[in-house]
Amino acid sequence: MDLIKDIITGICFFIGSLSIIVGACGLIKFPDVFSRIHAAGMIDTGGTAFFLLGMITQTGWSLITVKLLLIGIFIFFTSPVSSHVTANLARQKKLIPFGRKIGKLL
């Protein structure tokens, strides 16, 4: 049974690590702040969720599991809020999304 938990934990950590690496490459490669917000917000939240799932699998059902679930809920709500605040600040600073002309911008 411990071997199965270790395998599931390893798979979750691998998927989470791969997700975080893809998000980091998106931060480097994408051309503007709006694309980078999407890469950071979506991918990092998914990677963190897989890390938390792997840790929950490893710990079993205990108080630590409840704490990990609370951390997951906190990240689930704060990541979109921080992305939204960053996008609003970019709009206030009149940053233009890549591929848009100035006349089309609202």
N, C-alpha and C positions, 0 to 999 in steps of 0.2 A: 504493500500500500504506500509506503514511503517513496518507493521508486516512481510510482505513478504521479504522486504529488510533485516530486522533483522534476519530472519530465514536463508536466503541465506548467510548473513555475518557470522552467527554462524556456519553454515555447512563448509564454507570455512576456518574459523579459526580452527575448529575441525580437518579437514583434514590436514591443514598445521601443526598444533601441533603434530598430530599423525605422520606425515612424519618426522618432526624434531626429535621426540623421537626415531623413528626407526633408523634414521641416527646416533643418539648418541649411541644407542645400538650396531650398526654396528662398530662404532669406538672403542668400548670397546671389542667386541667379536672377530672381525676378526684378523687373525694371523700376517699379515705383512703390511708394509706401502702401498703396491700397492692395496690391498683389501680395506684398510681404506680410501685411496684416492677416490676410487669409491663410497664408502658409503657416504663420506662427500660431494663430489662434486655433485652427482646426486640427492640424497635425499634432501639435504639442499636447492638446487636450486628449486626443486619442492615445498618444504614447504614454501619457501619465496614467490614463485609465488602464492600460495593459500592465503597467508596472504595479499599480494598486491591486489589480486582479491577481497577479502572480504572488504578491505578498499575502493577500487574503487566502489564496490557495495553500500557501505554506503554513500560515498560522492556525488554520482551522477556525472553529467557531469559538470566539472568546471576546473579551473586552477589547483586545487589539483589533479585531475585525470591525467592531463598531467604530473605533477611532479611525480606521482606514476608510470606512464608508463615509464618515463625516468629512474627512479630507477630500474624498472624491466628490462629494456634493459641493463642498466649498469651491473646488477648482472648476467644477461644471458650471457654477454660476458666475465666478469672477473672471474667467477667461473671456467670455463674450462681452462682458462689461468693459474690460480693459481694451479689447479690440474696438469697441464702439467709441470709447473716449478718444482713442488714438485717431480713428477715422474722422471724428468730428473736429479734432484739433487740426488735422491735415486740411480739411475743407475750410476752416476758418483762416488758415494761413494761405489760402488760395492755391493749393497744390493741385495740379491738373493730372487726372489719371492718364496713364500711358495710352496713346492711340486716340485721345479725344482732342478736338480742336477747341480753342478758347470760346468761340461763338456758341458751341453746343453746351457748354458748362452752365449749370443753373446758378 
